[in-house]
Structures are given as C-alpha cells and as structure tokens.
Amino acid sequence: MAKQYETVDQQYLAKRQLKRGAAGWVLLAGLGVSYVISGDFAGWNIGLAKGGWGGLLIATVLMALMYTCMVLGLAEMASALPVAGAGYGFARRALGPTGGFLTGMAILIEYAIAPAAISVFIGGYVEALGLFGLTSGWPVFLVCYLVFVGAHLWGVGEALRAMFVITGIATVALIAFVVGMIGKFDPAKLFDIPMTDAFGASSFLPFGISGVVAALVYGIWFFLAIEGVPLAAEEARDPKRDLPRGIIAAMSVLLVFAALMLVFAPGGAGSAALQASGNPLPDAVRVAFGGDNFLAQFVNYVGLAGLVASFFSIIYAYSRQLFALSRAGYLPRWLSVTGKRKTPYLALIVPGTIGFVLAVWIHDGGKLINIAVFGATVSYVLLNVSHVVLRVREPNLERPYRTPGGVITTAIAAVLAVAAVVATFFVDVPAAAITAGIMVVALAYFWFYSRHHLVANAPEEEFAAIARAEKELE
C-alpha cells in the first residue's frame, strides 16, 4: 500500500502554531548550554572507573570531535531548513519519510527519557542535602514536572528567559569550582587509579584499550542534547542567521567547560576519589581541601541549578520534536494542538506524565540516561548521513551557513557516532534493548498506519514536496 498524503485546511495548521520571534541567537546559545550543563556536574566521572583518566580523556576528545563536526553540519541544515522538526525534518528531506521518522523517534526517546533521569538525580541531590526532610524522591519528581511543564505552558519566551537565568547561576558554580581548585592541581593525581592487566594497560590507560571504548558513553555526557537547538527554529527571530550562531556558540562554551572539569576535578582530588562519586564536584573540593568548606557547600547547593536547567530545557526539546512529528501525521495529530499562548500543551503534558511514571517506577537515573544516550547516538548517525546526502543530492539548496570542510566534516562525525552506538550497546545491553524495542513498536505504527495518513502541507513535508517538484522540473 503506497503512502497517502492528505492536504489539510488552514484551520488545522492555525491550531498548531508556535510563537514566532521569541528567541534571538543569545537565548538560543543559552538554550544549548542549558540542555547539557547538568553533565558537567555529574555522570562524566563514572568514565574514570571505566577507562581511568587517560581513557576518559581520549573518549572525551573523540566525542568532542564528533559533536563539533555534527554541530557544524546541523548549523548548515538548520539554516537551510528552519522548521520545528529539526533533526526529523533534515532526515526527512535527505532520507525520506521512513528515515525522517526513525530519526525523529530516536531524538524523541532521548529527550523524553532524559528528564526522567535528571529528575531522579535532582531527587537524590535534595535527599543528600537534607532539604525539606524528604526521604523519598518521588515528591521531588512530581514538583519538577508540575513546575517546569507549567512554566513551558505559560509561554516560550518566558520559559527561555527563565532557563537562561538558571543556566547563568549554574555557570557561576562551575567557574567558582575551577578557580578554587586551580591551587590544588597536581598532574600526578590524574593517574592514581591502579593499573590492571588488561590489554594495552599503562598508568595512562589503567584499563587498557577496552577502557577507552567503555568511557565513550561518559565522554558523551559533556555534550548530550546540544543538537536540540534547531528545534527552536519556528520560534527564533531570524532562524537562518540565529540558529547557526546559537548552536556554535553553545558548543564553544561546552568544549571549554568539558576541558576544565576533566582537568581540575580529578587533578585536584585524584581520579580514584571521584570514580564512583554521585556528586563529584563538591566531593572533589572536600578531598582537595581536606574537609567541608564554603566552596563545597556553594557548589553543592548552587550546582542544583545545573540539573534544574537541563531538566527545564529538555522538556522544551521533547515537546517541539513531538509537536513536529504529530503535526505532520507521523504520530497522533491531537498531540500537536497549541493553546492560546502558542504552546503545544499536550506535547508537553503527555511525555511529562510518562517521564514521571518512569522516574517513580525505574528510579535509576543511570539506567534511564543510558536509554536516552542510545537513542541519541542512533539519531547522530542518521543526522550526519543526512548532511552528506543533502550535499550530494541537492548541491544547489540555499545554505545561508555552510559547514567548513563540507561532507568530510560530517563523515567524520558519522563514523564516530557509529562507534558511540556500539560502545553504548556494550556498556548497557538492557538499556539498548529497551530503546530498540521502543523503536520497533514505533516503526510498526508508522508502517501500518501513519505513513498512509501524512499531512502534505506540514512544513517538513512541504520542503520535501518542493524538492521533488524541482527535481522533476530539472
């Protein structure tokens, strides 16, 4: 049965409109940093237990290269195809409806699951600090979802500005941490994890070559979700100009923070002391200074803003990806309806409800993050391939920003993304299997139902229709 497209009336699209002109490039850059900043506060240090400092260093450099190359490709595609579907829209144009749907679903899995994981981390953080006398995390999960989904329902401009402020507070904590740890830095502390008998093991790589592979997943934590910036395309003031500037500026900031955390946290406290820490930055201060002090408390309390910032911003990301897939008919159309304040309220509430249930049920932030990371890495492969295909197939497509190095840049990112998919699978097979299972169910829905009911005049589908028409004219 062939694909069947339906041309909807203007009333359908009028009920599915976002607020135009809500964000310039500075807010977009803040959004990009906000997505990721929680990864600077926790999670990355587990890579020390997998690969030692040298293994995590190599893994982080490789993932930094992958993300940088991918971001440059995304900047080009976002300037050429500025639609809310972002990754799904790019892959739809390059790889067809099936490729677009798979990319969109992989991104949606990443963004719908990640807030559930972060809410678990926030709950653990609140318990550890002894705030409000809580001994269970679920009230914190509930408050997080109610407050921050509510903020997004109020309006995108207000939400983005609030995210910017919270991210700024978290940034102050990171800067204070680095300044405080500079005097305690000792290169020998980086290599204090005992060497094993693994193949290729040394003081630099205590777990050998396999340790580098295992650490790749944790190198990703410094950059995970930066690719969400183009999801703001239909709410940007000048998307063709602002999206490339915003995502590249955000990536530049994240590269600096990744380098600083990777050097000064283990370099001040020792890699061995941080490899199993659930709260590595305050723990690093306490170890380095020989006990609790004001800096440790400051980073501890203010650092909570980093987790909140990522939670807050990724809610925005999942709602826009779901909105775009629903508007085009790939997922149930009722999910893309927007309210009086031009926010997709059902696309905010439904995944938020699912995320809360998952957080309470699974209650394992690490497991949830691994599911999200597997979805992310699958989408990275497809996104980079999409850039290469568009460059080859549509060389005359208007590109206000062009990726330095062209297809070579995104081909490098694609190869590294494949390596990340493989590494993620080996680190947590059950998490990879769960993600694969969700993808199979979604693909069955697409194959048997939604591909026969796509919306022809949804923006992402219109781009594809125009491309087909131009090719026929040629």
Secondary structure, 3 states (H helix, E strand, C coil): CCCCEECCCHHHHHCCCCCCCCECHHHHHHHHHHHHCHHHHCCCCHHHHHHHHHHHHHHHHHHHHHHHHHHHHHHHHHHHCCCCCCHHHHHHHHHHHHHHHHHHHHHHHHHHHHHHHHHHHHHHHHHHHCHHHCCCCHHHHHHHHHHHHHHHHHCHHHHHHHHHHHHHHHHHHHHHHHHHHHHHCCHHHHHCCCCCCCCCCCCCCCCHHHHHHHHHHHHHCCCCCHHHHHHHHHHECCHHHHHHHHHHHHHHHHHHHHHHHHHHHHHHHCHHHHCCCCCHHHHHHHHHHCCCCHHHHHHHHHCHHHHHHHHHHHHHHHHHHHHHHHHCCCCCHHHHCCCCCCCCHHHHHHHHHHHHHHHHHHCCHHHHHHHHHHHHHHHHHHHHHHHHHHHHHCCCCCCCCCCCCCHHHHHHHHHHHHHHHHHHHHHCHHHHHHHHHHHHHHHHHHHHCHHHCEECCCHHHHHHHHHHHHHHHC
